[in-house]
Amino acid sequence: MINMDTMNTMDTMEVKDIILNLKLISKIKQNEKMSVVDKVLKVDTRFLQPIFRWYTSDNRTDTIAFIERVVNSALHHSIDENRSSAHSYEEDAIQKELTTALHGLDHLSATYKLDNLIVSKIDILKDKIVRRTKITWLTQPDNQVENEQNS
């Protein structure tokens, strides 16, 4: 269950926790329900899942808010201007995990395809990731990518 204390501490989330949650986001499969336990994203596999989700107040809005915080924290860490060599390794790891998280966000978007608000929030996150990580192959037409690969 996610609460406001968890949300407020997300701003000071450690890099290792950001990377862990990005890895978990990348592994989300379509139709999986997620929950947040101790600042870690988990697949909700509880028996009688709908009842327990209601009882513990787990819901998609809080889960998406948590994912937004993770992605925004990752984006913040990936553009840190005061880099040391240790930080550049962390920034490279974050960049890589942001890129792989796009697949999980696609699956999450498909899971909630009937909820326009959630899908729109996920689309905004994906756009932020694509812009920040400069993933040009996702935004170019197929023939332009093929032409660049052949040259």
C-alpha positions as CSV (number, residue, x, y, z in Angstrom):
1,M,0.0,0.0,0.0
2,I,1.3,3.5,-0.9
3,N,0.8,6.4,1.4
4,M,1.8,10.1,1.5
5,D,5.0,9.4,3.5
6,T,6.1,7.0,0.8
7,M,5.3,9.7,-1.9
8,N,7.2,12.4,0.0
9,T,10.3,10.3,0.5
10,M,10.4,9.5,-3.2
11,D,12.1,12.9,-3.8
12,T,15.1,11.6,-1.9
13,M,15.0,8.2,-3.4
14,E,18.5,6.6,-3.7
15,V,19.9,5.8,-7.1
16,K,19.9,2.1,-6.4
17,D,16.2,2.2,-5.6
18,I,15.5,4.2,-8.8
19,I,17.3,1.6,-10.9
20,L,15.6,-1.3,-9.1
21,N,12.1,0.2,-9.8
22,L,13.0,1.0,-13.4
23,K,14.0,-2.6,-13.9
24,L,10.8,-3.7,-12.3
25,I,8.8,-1.4,-14.6
26,S,10.5,-2.8,-17.6
27,K,9.3,-6.3,-16.6
28,I,5.6,-5.4,-16.3
29,K,3.5,-7.7,-18.5
30,Q,0.1,-6.9,-20.0
31,N,-2.8,-7.4,-17.6
32,E,-0.6,-7.4,-14.5
33,K,-1.8,-5.4,-11.6
34,M,0.9,-3.6,-9.7
35,S,1.2,-2.5,-6.1
36,V,3.8,-0.6,-4.1
37,V,5.3,-2.1,-1.0
38,D,8.1,-0.4,0.9
39,K,9.0,1.9,-2.0
40,V,9.3,-1.1,-4.4
41,L,6.9,-1.8,-7.3
42,K,5.6,-5.4,-7.2
43,V,3.3,-7.5,-9.2
44,D,0.1,-8.1,-7.2
45,T,-0.4,-11.9,-7.1
46,R,-2.4,-12.1,-4.0
47,F,-5.2,-14.6,-3.7
48,L,-8.6,-12.9,-4.2
49,Q,-6.7,-9.9,-5.6
50,P,-9.7,-7.5,-6.2
51,I,-10.8,-7.9,-2.5
52,F,-7.3,-7.4,-1.1
53,R,-6.7,-4.4,-3.4
54,W,-9.9,-2.8,-2.1
55,Y,-9.0,-3.7,1.5
56,T,-5.5,-2.3,1.3
57,S,-6.5,0.7,-0.9
58,D,-4.2,-0.3,-3.7
59,N,-5.3,1.3,-6.9
60,R,-4.0,2.3,-10.3
61,T,-3.9,6.0,-9.6
62,D,-1.5,5.6,-6.7
63,T,0.6,3.1,-8.6
64,I,0.9,5.4,-11.6
65,A,1.8,8.3,-9.2
66,F,4.6,6.1,-7.8
67,I,5.8,5.2,-11.3
68,E,5.7,9.0,-12.2
69,R,7.9,9.7,-9.2
70,V,10.4,7.0,-10.1
71,V,10.7,8.1,-13.7
72,N,10.9,11.8,-12.7
73,S,13.6,11.0,-10.1
74,A,15.5,9.0,-12.7
75,L,15.2,11.9,-15.2
76,H,16.4,14.3,-12.6
77,H,19.4,12.1,-11.7
78,S,20.2,11.6,-15.4
79,I,20.8,15.3,-16.0
80,D,22.8,16.1,-12.9
81,E,25.3,18.8,-13.9
82,N,27.7,18.2,-11.0
83,R,28.9,14.8,-12.2
84,S,31.7,12.7,-10.7
85,S,33.0,9.5,-12.3
86,A,30.8,7.5,-9.9
87,H,27.8,9.5,-10.9
88,S,28.4,9.1,-14.6
89,Y,28.2,5.3,-14.2
90,E,24.9,5.7,-12.3
91,E,23.6,8.1,-15.0
92,D,24.5,5.6,-17.7
93,A,22.7,2.8,-15.8
94,I,19.7,5.1,-15.3
95,Q,19.6,6.0,-19.0
96,K,19.7,2.3,-19.9
97,E,16.9,1.4,-17.5
98,L,14.8,4.3,-18.6
99,T,15.0,3.0,-22.2
100,T,14.0,-0.6,-21.2
101,A,11.2,0.7,-18.9
102,L,9.4,1.9,-22.1
103,H,8.4,-1.7,-22.8
104,G,6.8,-2.2,-19.4
105,L,5.0,1.2,-19.8
106,D,3.6,0.0,-23.1
107,H,2.2,-3.1,-21.4
108,L,0.8,-1.1,-18.5
109,S,-0.9,1.2,-21.1
110,A,-2.4,-1.8,-22.8
111,T,-3.7,-3.1,-19.4
112,Y,-5.5,0.2,-18.7
113,K,-6.5,1.0,-22.3
114,L,-10.0,1.9,-21.2
115,D,-8.8,4.5,-18.7
116,N,-8.0,7.5,-20.8
117,L,-6.5,9.4,-17.8
118,I,-4.1,6.6,-16.9
119,V,-3.1,6.0,-20.5
120,S,-2.5,9.7,-21.0
121,K,-0.2,9.9,-17.9
122,I,1.7,6.9,-19.2
123,D,2.1,8.5,-22.6
124,I,3.5,11.7,-21.0
125,L,6.0,9.6,-19.1
126,K,7.0,7.8,-22.3
127,D,7.4,11.1,-24.1
128,K,9.6,12.4,-21.3
129,I,11.8,9.3,-21.5
130,V,12.1,9.4,-25.3
131,R,13.0,13.1,-25.3
132,R,15.5,12.8,-22.5
133,T,17.2,9.7,-23.6
134,K,17.2,10.8,-27.2
135,I,15.8,7.6,-28.6
136,T,15.5,8.6,-32.2
137,W,14.6,5.3,-33.6
138,L,11.3,5.3,-31.8
139,T,10.3,8.7,-33.2
140,Q,11.4,8.3,-36.8
141,P,9.4,6.8,-39.6
142,D,10.4,3.2,-40.5
143,N,11.8,4.1,-43.9
144,Q,14.0,6.8,-42.4
145,V,15.5,4.4,-39.8
146,E,16.2,1.8,-42.6
147,N,17.9,4.4,-44.7
148,E,20.2,5.4,-41.8
149,Q,21.0,1.8,-41.0
150,N,21.9,1.1,-44.7
151,S,24.2,4.1,-45.0
